[in-house]
């Protein structure tokens, strides 16, 4: 019975670690997205810092990436960035964020 409990605790620790890592990766990706959009919109450093925080906070609206996607899509509507290009950039920056934690 003890080995079963040990395995259970081990799986729970791994799950918690994986969830924490995913949260960190998402937050870092959102930071990179905020920097990217800020450059496109020619924000000054103060505006950029504020915008990055708004992108990170947007991710708490709902589960998944759709909330961040909608925010950035709306903010870039005058730049004519396609949904496909935005999704590619999100994927690219997600991979970059993953490498930051490896």
N, C-alpha and C positions, 0 to 999 in steps of 0.2 A: 504494500500500500504506500509505503514511503517513496518508492521510485516513481509511482504514478503522480504523487503530489509534486515531486521534484520536476518531473516533465511538464506538468501543468504550470508550475511557477515559471519555468524556463520559457514556455510558449507565451505566457502573459508578458514577461519581460521583453521578449523579442517583439511582440505586437506593439507594446508601448514605445519601444525604441523606434520601430518602423514608422509609427504614427508621428512621433516627434520629428524624425528626420524628414518626413514628407511635408510637415508644417514648415520647417526651416527652408526646404527647397522652394516651396511655393512662395514664401515671403521673399526670398532672395530673387526669384524670378520676377515677382511683382516690382521689386526695387529696380531691377534691370529694365523692365517694361516702362516704369515711370521715368527713368533716365532717358530712354529712347524717345518716348513721346515728348518729353520736355525739350529735347534737342530739336525735334521736328517743329515744335511750336515756339522755338526761340525764347524759352523762359530764362530769366536771370537766375542766379544761384538760389536766392530766397524762394522764388516761385517754383523752382525745380524741387527743392526740399519739401515744400508744401504739397506739390503735386504727387511726389513719390508716396508720401504718407496717405494721400487720398486714394491712390491705387491700392496700397496695402489694405486700407480699411474697407475698400469696396469688396475685397475677397471674403469678408465676413457676412455679406448680405445673404448668401445662400451657399449650399454645398456645391462643389465643382468650380469650374473656371468660367462659367457663363456670365457671372456677375462682373468679373474683371473684363471679359471680352466686350460686354455691352458698354461699360464705362469708356473704355479706350476707343471703341468704334464710334461712340457718340462724340468724344473729344476730338477725334480725327476726321469727322465727317467732311470738313472743308478741304482736307488733304487728299481726298479720294483714295484712301487705302482700301483695297478689296478685302472681303472677309477671308479669302484664301491667304492673302499676303499676311494679314494680321495673325491668323492661326499658325502659319509657318514661323513667324517671328516669335510667337508665344512658345512654340515647340523648341525652337532654336535656343531661346533664353532659358527654358526649363532645363535643357541638356547642359547648358553652361552652368546653371545653378547647381545641378547634380554634381558636376565635377568639382565645384567648390567644397563639397563635403566628403569627397573621397580621399 
